[in-house]
Each structure stands twice: as C-alpha cells, then as structure tokens.
Amino acid sequence: QVRLVESGGGSAQAGGSLRLSCAASGYASTYRRSYMAWFRGAPGKEREAVAAISRGNGTTYYGDSVRGRFTISQDNAQNTVFLQINSLKPEDTAIYYCAAGEFIGNWQHPSYYVFWGLGTQVTVSS
C-alpha cells in the first residue's frame, strides 16, 4: 500500500524559507517516467503544479510561478522528496500536496498522479 506523508509546513514571514518533505512508503519505482511532484491548492483556486522530479534520472520540472525560488530534490535511499521554498511570498500560501505516478505526458496534469498525500499547510504573512 502506497502512502505519502508531507511535513514541514507552517507559518513564515515573507522573504523567509521553508523546507517541505514527502516520505513515501510502498512506492519505490525508479523508472525514469516515475515522477514525484508537489502541487498546491488554495481556496477558490485550481490546484497548481509546483514542481516534479523523475525518480529514475532526477530530471526536475518547475512551474513558471516558482522557478528560481523553489527547488525539488530527492533522497532515494530514504524514499523522500523535498521542496525547498525560498523568498516566500504571501501568494505561496496554500496546502502543499505530494503526488506520485508513472506516466508519459505533461507532469503538470494532476490526473496523471495516482497517489496523493493529505497535504501540509503553508501560510506566509507579509
């Protein structure tokens, strides 16, 4: 049974940093088309794809709104994916979800991801 558990969310000031973690159990695929990703959702907004990483070759992908501030990485030995968020902005306030799936297609489509965590709240104050 696959389980994704996010942690590291919280409250922070604009300009600060947070590091989110996603611990995956029961999901150990290293296929290059196996991805783990971070999405975020805020009330009244569509779920936004933030970043993704190929478990097989480590290729990373970023959404336009976060490129340069967010960094996704993974520790395959610990089966954990991280999201480093720097230069926080109030508009980064959202629930951040970890997702995993194997597919050929656009990493930004949430429907491609079979497994999801429950999310961790990030709140940024100005």
N, CA, C and O of each residue as an XYZ file, in Angstrom:
504
protein
N       0.840     -1.186      0.000
C       0.000      0.000      0.000
C       0.882      1.247      0.000
O       1.774      1.389      0.837
N       0.626      2.132     -0.933
C       1.421      3.349     -1.054
C       0.880      4.415     -0.111
O      -0.328      4.629     -0.006
N       1.791      5.065      0.558
C       1.412      6.147      1.463
C       2.412      7.283      1.293
O       3.625      7.075      1.336
N       1.885      8.480      1.100
C       2.710      9.681      1.003
C       2.362     10.589      2.169
O       1.191     10.902      2.387
N       3.363     11.011      2.912
C       3.130     11.838      4.095
C       3.981     13.096      4.003
O       5.210     13.035      4.000
N       3.306     14.232      3.927
C       4.004     15.515      3.857
C       4.271     16.058      5.258
O       3.537     15.779      6.206
N       5.338     16.839      5.358
C       5.650     17.529      6.606
C       6.471     18.771      6.277
O       6.946     18.942      5.155
N       6.628     19.631      7.279
C       7.466     20.805      7.108
C       6.724     22.097      6.872
O       7.332     23.167      6.841
N       5.413     22.013      6.704
C       4.655     23.239      6.515
C       4.579     24.039      7.808
O       5.004     23.582      8.869
N       4.034     25.225      7.696
C       3.890     26.073      8.866
C       3.695     27.512      8.455
O       3.354     27.809      7.310
N       3.915     28.400      9.401
C       3.778     29.828      9.143
C       5.150     30.464      9.030
O       6.072     30.106      9.762
N       5.281     31.400      8.115
C       6.558     32.074      7.919
C       6.317     33.484      7.405
O       5.246     33.805      6.891
N       7.322     34.302      7.556
C       7.264     35.666      7.060
C       7.676     35.693      5.591
O       8.453     34.859      5.128
N       7.145     36.656      4.888
C       7.579     36.856      3.507
C       9.086     37.077      3.469
O       9.652     37.778      4.308
N       9.714     36.468      2.487
C      11.157     36.542      2.366
C      11.879     35.391      3.041
O      13.070     35.177      2.812
N      11.169     34.657      3.862
C      11.775     33.533      4.575
C      11.807     32.270      3.733
O      11.563     32.298      2.527
N      12.112     31.163      4.396
C      12.248     29.874      3.704
C      11.559     28.775      4.490
O      11.421     28.849      5.711
N      11.137     27.772      3.773
C      10.606     26.547      4.367
C      11.108     25.365      3.556
O      11.404     25.487      2.367
N      11.197     24.230      4.215
C      11.563     23.002      3.516
C      10.503     21.944      3.799
O      10.312     21.519      4.939
N       9.831     21.537      2.753
C       8.806     20.525      2.878
C       9.398     19.161      2.556
O      10.306     19.039      1.734
N       8.870     18.143      3.213
C       9.297     16.773      2.957
C       8.094     15.915      2.636
O       6.986     16.147      3.120
N       8.341     14.919      1.808
C       7.306     13.938      1.485
C       7.936     12.565      1.618
O       8.786     12.178      0.816
N       7.516     11.839      2.627
C       8.022     10.491      2.853
C       7.089      9.499      2.173
O       5.889      9.464      2.444
N       7.658      8.702      1.293
C       6.869      7.733      0.533
C       7.141      6.332      1.051
O       8.290      5.902      1.152
N       6.084      5.640      1.373
C       6.228      4.235      1.737
C       5.427      3.402      0.740
O       4.342      3.793      0.312
N       5.977      2.260      0.386
C       5.296      1.397     -0.558
C       5.420      1.847     -1.999
O       4.744      1.302     -2.872
N       6.273      2.837     -2.273
C       6.443      3.346     -3.631
C       7.933      3.504     -3.877
O       8.545      4.460     -3.401
N       8.520      2.570     -4.617
C       9.969      2.574     -4.766
C      10.398      2.523     -6.224
O      11.532      2.149     -6.522
N       9.518      2.889     -7.121
C       9.832      2.836     -8.545
C      10.974      3.764     -8.892
O      11.013      4.904     -8.429
N      11.905      3.287     -9.703
C      12.989      4.127    -10.218
C      12.910      4.243    -11.730
O      13.879      4.638    -12.379
N      11.777      3.903    -12.280
C      11.531      4.082    -13.714
C      11.629      5.553    -14.043
O      11.134      6.391    -13.289
N      12.270      5.887    -15.173
C      12.501      7.301    -15.455
C      11.209      8.059    -15.687
O      11.185      9.285    -15.569
N      10.133      7.356    -16.014
C       8.834      8.007    -16.188
C       8.012      7.945    -14.902
O       6.808      8.199    -14.911
N       8.670      7.607    -13.805
C       8.033      7.651    -12.499
C       8.351      8.998    -11.885
O       9.514      9.378    -11.750
N       7.329      9.698    -11.523
C       7.512     11.054    -11.033
C       6.953     11.216     -9.631
O       5.970     10.582     -9.247
N       7.602     12.074     -8.895
C       7.001     12.593     -7.671
C       6.930     14.100     -7.817
O       7.846     14.737     -8.337
N       5.839     14.650     -7.353
C       5.593     16.057     -7.611
C       4.977     16.738     -6.396
O       4.467     16.095     -5.478
N       5.045     18.036     -6.429
C       4.364     18.884     -5.451
C       3.332     19.726     -6.178
O       3.624     20.362     -7.190
N       2.141     19.718     -5.653
C       1.077     20.599     -6.100
C       0.671     21.471     -4.919
O       0.962     21.143     -3.769
N       0.015     22.557     -5.199
C      -0.530     23.363     -4.116
C      -1.936     23.807     -4.464
O      -2.281     24.029     -5.625
N      -2.725     23.927     -3.424
C      -4.104     24.318     -3.619
C      -4.508     25.363     -2.596
O      -4.180     25.256     -1.414
N      -5.214     26.358     -3.058
C      -5.724     27.413     -2.191
C      -7.220     27.553     -2.450
O      -7.684     27.260     -3.552
N      -7.978     27.994     -1.454
C      -9.433     28.145     -1.640
C      -9.756     29.021     -2.835
O      -9.208     30.114     -2.983
N     -10.640     28.542     -3.677
C     -11.061     29.322     -4.829
C     -10.121     29.277     -6.008
O     -10.351     29.946     -7.015
N      -9.059     28.490     -5.895
C      -8.095     28.408     -6.994
C      -7.925     26.959     -7.432
O      -8.112     26.035     -6.641
N      -7.564     26.769     -8.710
C      -7.271     25.425     -9.192
C      -5.985     24.924     -8.565
O      -5.091     25.699     -8.225
N      -5.913     23.597     -8.420
C      -4.679     23.014     -7.900
C      -3.561     23.282     -8.906
O      -3.697     23.021    -10.101
N      -2.469     23.802     -8.393
C      -1.362     24.245     -9.241
C      -0.186     23.292     -9.102
O       0.207     22.928     -7.994
N       0.372     22.891    -10.245
C       1.577     22.065    -10.247
C       2.773     22.947     -9.937
O       3.009     23.943    -10.621
N       3.523     22.591     -8.917
C       4.639     23.409     -8.462
C       5.962     22.886     -8.991
O       6.740     23.632     -9.587
N       6.215     21.608     -8.775
C       7.491     21.028     -9.196
C       7.344     19.517     -9.258
O       6.473     18.931     -8.614
N       8.213     18.900    -10.046
C       8.226     17.442    -10.147
C       9.655     16.973    -10.379
O      10.515     17.727    -10.835
N       9.881     15.702    -10.051
C      11.202     15.122    -10.242
C      11.045     13.690    -10.714
O      10.203     12.946    -10.210
N      11.869     13.309    -11.692
C      11.878     11.933    -12.149
C      12.650     11.087    -11.146
O      13.790     11.398    -10.803
N      12.020     10.020    -10.682
C      12.704      9.156     -9.732
C      13.848      8.401    -10.401
O      14.801      7.992     -9.739
N      13.750      8.220    -11.719
C      14.755      7.437    -12.409
C      16.034      8.192    -12.705
O      17.127      7.682    -12.462
N      15.908      9.421    -13.237
C      17.117     10.140    -13.618
C      17.260     11.504    -12.956
O      18.203     12.239    -13.246
N      16.334     11.843    -12.073
C      16.470     13.076    -11.305
C      16.154     14.350    -12.056
O      16.371     15.443    -11.533
N      15.646     14.235    -13.270
C      15.268     15.440    -14.012
C      14.184     16.191    -13.245
O      13.234     15.592    -12.742
N      14.338     17.503    -13.165
C      13.382     18.315    -12.409
C      12.583     19.232    -13.325
O      13.030     19.615    -14.406
N      11.408     19.563    -12.863
C      10.490     20.412    -13.606
C       9.882     21.411    -12.624
O       9.642     21.085    -11.461
N       9.636     22.630    -13.103
C       9.085     23.668    -12.241
C       7.989     24.447    -12.944
O       8.021     24.659    -14.156
N       7.023     24.865    -12.149
C       6.016     25.766    -12.664
C       6.599     27.165    -12.837
O       7.529     27.550    -12.128
N       6.057     27.908    -13.766
C       6.604     29.234    -14.078
C       6.578     30.161    -12.863
O       7.464     31.001    -12.707
N       5.574     30.015    -12.008
C       5.421     30.949    -10.897
C       6.418     30.717     -9.768
O       6.561     31.562     -8.884
N       7.107     29.581     -9.790
C       8.006     29.264     -8.682
C       9.445     29.049     -9.123
O      10.341     28.926     -8.288
N       9.667     29.004    -10.428
C      11.015     28.722    -10.929
C      11.986     29.772    -10.392
O      11.721     30.972    -10.459
N      13.102     29.305     -9.863
C      14.104     30.197     -9.301
C      13.992     30.359     -7.795
O      14.954     30.765     -7.142
N      12.822     30.045     -7.234
C      12.635     30.158     -5.783
C      12.452     28.794     -5.124
O      12.808     28.617     -3.959
N      11.902     27.834     -5.856
C      11.642     26.509     -5.325
C      12.655     25.530     -5.897
O      13.064     25.638     -7.053
N      13.048     24.581     -5.073
C      13.948     23.519     -5.522
C      13.419     22.183     -5.038
O      13.198     21.985     -3.843
N      13.217     21.266     -5.979
C      12.778     19.921     -5.630
C      13.983     18.992     -5.673
O      14.827     19.095     -6.564
N      14.056     18.097     -4.717
C      15.154     17.136     -4.673
C      14.640     15.834     -4.063
O      13.529     15.773     -3.535
N      15.456     14.813     -4.146
C      15.017     13.531     -3.598
C      16.176     12.787     -2.979
O      17.333     12.948     -3.366
N      15.835     11.985     -2.024
C      16.776     11.070     -1.392
C      16.181      9.683     -1.587
O      15.309      9.249     -0.834
N      16.670      8.999     -2.611
C      16.075      7.698     -2.935
C      16.310      6.679     -1.822
O      15.490      5.786     -1.608
N      17.415      6.812     -1.127
C      17.700      5.879     -0.037
C      16.651      5.988      1.063
O      16.273      4.993      1.682
N      16.185      7.219      1.295
C      15.164      7.432      2.318
C      13.770      7.470      1.721
O      12.778      7.604      2.438
N      13.703      7.349      0.383
C      12.416      7.394     -0.298
C      11.645      8.656      0.070
O      10.457      8.617      0.390
N      12.354      9.765      0.013
C      11.782     11.043      0.427
C      12.058     12.101     -0.635
O      13.139     12.146     -1.223
N      11.078     12.936     -0.863
C      11.219     14.064     -1.775
C      11.099     15.350     -0.972
O      10.297     15.445     -0.043
N      11.894     16.322     -1.337
C      11.922     17.588     -0.610
C      11.531     18.742     -1.532
O      11.720     18.685     -2.747
N      10.990     19.774     -0.928
C      10.722     21.015     -1.662
C      11.259     22.165     -0.827
O      10.693     22.516      0.208
N      12.345     22.739     -1.286
C      12.919     23.913     -0.630
C      12.255     25.151     -1.206
O      12.273     25.371     -2.417
N      11.671     25.953     -0.335
C      10.983     27.161     -0.777
C      11.722     28.359     -0.203
O      11.799     28.521      1.015
N      12.254     29.176     -1.058
C      12.969     30.376     -0.646
C      12.208     31.629     -1.079
O      11.309     31.571     -1.918
N      12.583     32.743     -0.497
C      11.965     34.028     -0.844
C      10.447     33.915     -0.837
O       9.778     34.268     -1.808
N       9.917     33.417      0.273
C       8.484     33.191      0.384
C       7.690     34.460      0.109
O       8.094     35.564      0.472
N       6.554     34.270     -0.540
C       5.636     35.365     -0.831
C       4.262     35.025     -0.255
O       3.924     33.848     -0.128
N       3.479     36.020      0.090
C       2.127     35.719      0.599
C       1.318     34.851     -0.367
O       0.496     34.044      0.069
N       1.539     35.008     -1.649
C       0.788     34.199     -2.627
C       1.224     32.732     -2.651
O       0.619     31.918     -3.349
N       2.265     32.392     -1.896
C       2.655     30.991     -1.747
C       1.773     30.280     -0.719
O       1.841     29.058     -0.580
N       0.957     31.032     -0.009
C       0.061     30.443      0.983
C      -0.885     29.455      0.314
O      -1.631     29.816     -0.596
N      -0.849     28.204      0.773
C      -1.657     27.143      0.174
C      -1.421     25.864      0.959
O      -0.544     25.798      1.820
N      -2.214     24.854      0.649
C      -1.908     23.499      1.101
C      -1.037     22.858      0.028
O      -1.383     22.857     -1.153
N       0.072     22.324      0.446
C       1.012     21.702     -0.481
C       0.846     20.182     -0.409
O       0.922     19.579      0.661
N       0.618     19.587     -1.579
C       0.374     18.165     -1.681
C       1.515     17.474     -2.414
O       2.060     17.998     -3.385
N       1.857     16.304     -1.934
C       2.820     15.445     -2.606
C       2.036     14.436     -3.441
O       0.990     13.943     -3.018
N       2.556     14.136     -4.633
C       1.873     13.197     -5.516
C       2.895     12.311     -6.206
O       4.052     12.696     -6.372
N       2.463     11.127     -6.603
C       3.360     10.187     -7.280
C       2.609      9.445     -8.378
O       1.419      9.157     -8.252
N       3.327      9.142     -9.458
C       2.706      8.390    -10.532
C       3.694      8.061    -11.622
O       4.775      8.647    -11.696
N       3.316      7.110    -12.479
C       4.120      6.736    -13.635
C       3.316      7.065    -14.885
O       2.178      6.618    -15.029
N       3.893      7.832    -15.773
C       3.147      8.237    -16.955
C       4.073      8.812    -18.011
O       5.222      9.164    -17.744
N       3.542      8.894    -19.203
C       4.173      9.635    -20.288
C       3.223     10.770    -20.601
O       2.110     10.542    -21.075
N       3.646     11.965    -20.345
C       2.753     13.096    -20.560
C       3.230     14.316    -19.817
O       4.371     14.368    -19.356
N       2.373     15.283    -19.701
C       2.692     16.554    -19.067
C       2.662     16.404    -17.550
O       1.628     16.060    -16.978
N       3.778     16.658    -16.911
C       3.899     16.478    -15.463
C       2.934     17.369    -14.684
O       2.674     17.117    -13.508
N       2.413     18.385    -15.317
C       1.564     19.335    -14.609
C       0.102     18.897    -14.515
O      -0.709     19.574    -13.882
N      -0.234     17.776    -15.139
C      -1.623     17.325    -15.102
C      -1.855     16.478    -13.857
O      -1.297     15.385    -13.760
N      -2.656     16.939    -12.903
C      -2.858     16.165    -11.677
C      -3.489     14.799    -11.918
O      -3.311     13.892    -11.105
N      -4.211     14.633    -13.002
C      -4.878     13.355    -13.238
C      -3.901     12.228    -13.521
O      -4.272     11.058    -13.427
N      -2.653     12.554    -13.866
C      -1.652     11.524    -14.129
C      -1.127     10.890    -12.832
O      -0.532      9.813    -12.862
N      -1.343     11.540    -11.733
C      -0.781     11.075    -10.466
C      -1.808     10.217     -9.730
O      -2.925     10.649     -9.448
N      -1.393      8.996     -9.434
C      -2.302      8.045     -8.808
C      -2.335      8.202     -7.298
O      -3.379      8.029     -6.668
N      -1.188      8.530     -6.724
C      -1.076      8.562     -5.264
C      -0.887      9.997     -4.783
O      -0.139     10.779     -5.371
N      -1.583     10.317     -3.703
C      -1.555     11.660     -3.152
C      -1.439     11.609     -1.635
O      -1.976     10.717     -0.978
N      -0.722     12.593     -1.098
C      -0.719     12.772      0.344
C      -1.872     13.665      0.766
O      -2.631     14.155     -0.070
N      -1.996     13.871      2.068
C      -3.083     14.682      2.606
C      -2.761     16.174      2.619
O      -3.651     17.005      2.799
N      -1.496     16.506      2.429
C      -1.116     17.908      2.327
C      -0.572     18.486      3.611
O      -0.815     17.973      4.704
N       0.176     19.575      3.452
C       0.698     20.329      4.585
C       0.477     21.810      4.302
O       0.732     22.290      3.197
N       0.004     22.519      5.308
C      -0.364     23.924      5.124
C       0.859     24.821      5.216
O       1.677     24.691      6.127
N       0.970     25.727      4.265
C       1.988     26.774      4.293
C       1.265     28.115      4.324
O       0.422     28.395      3.472
N       1.595     28.928      5.298
C       0.988     30.248      5.431
C       2.092     31.289      5.495
O       2.973     31.219      6.352
N       2.044     32.245      4.596
C       3.073     33.274      4.519
C       2.440     34.629      4.796
O       1.480     35.025      4.136
N       2.983     35.329      5.773
C       2.470     36.645      6.129
C       3.415     37.726      5.630
O       4.629     37.534      5.551
N       2.830     38.856      5.300
C       3.637     39.954      4.751
C       4.184     40.839      5.851
O       4.885     41.811      5.571
